[in-house]
Amino acid sequence: MEGRYQHARDDTAPIALLLHPHPLYGGTMNNKVIYTLYHTFVENGFSTLRFNFRGVGRSQGQYDRGEGELADAASALDWAQQHNPNARAVWVAGYNFGAWIAMQLLMRRPEIQRFVVIAPPSNMYDFSFLAPCPSSGLILQGDQDDVVPEESVSKLIAKLSAQKGIEMDYRVIDGTNHYFGNRLETMRQHVSDYIDRYLPKLDTDA
């Protein structure tokens, strides 16, 4: 698989794995939302990996209806963990199709502590496997999204929020559509704020 990786200087730095939009509709690891997320996590001290799903860019293979892409994500996480054996946290993030894969990965990898998903396509894919959702996370959505309507995402959030023991931080960004072209900086600020709130801090008193 083809990817881009930034290794943090801190030996215990957290890991962030980023998953891009649908391979059949132009989604790549260089998508502007994924690119912005990548640099946001790097700036916040994560060892950060973004990669192309099979059949995209220089990644070998072909689109596999989500099953192969989930396997790709699991392999990428394995690689990141091998290079960060002392990581104090593992986060996963995804946009659109990548959000759907990220949530499936969350169900299979209990070491993932937090997630950040952008415009999860709840009007296109079944998210009922999140029963229960094992981790808390941040969900960002544009109020003018005509690809994934905000109403469909808010219904998903309502179902997830009814589960005990987890917190869904749902933030709707005003004045932007599915692609966040005019609100990438706002998106970055929301993600940084969430990281500041919930990333496990080093114990400096030890």
Beta strands, then each sheet from edge to edge (+ up, - down):
strand 1: 3-6
strand 2: 15-19
strand 3: 47-51
strand 4: 90-95
strand 5: 114-118
strand 6: 136-142
strand 7: 168-173
sheet 1: 1+ 3- 2- 4- 5- 6- 7-
end
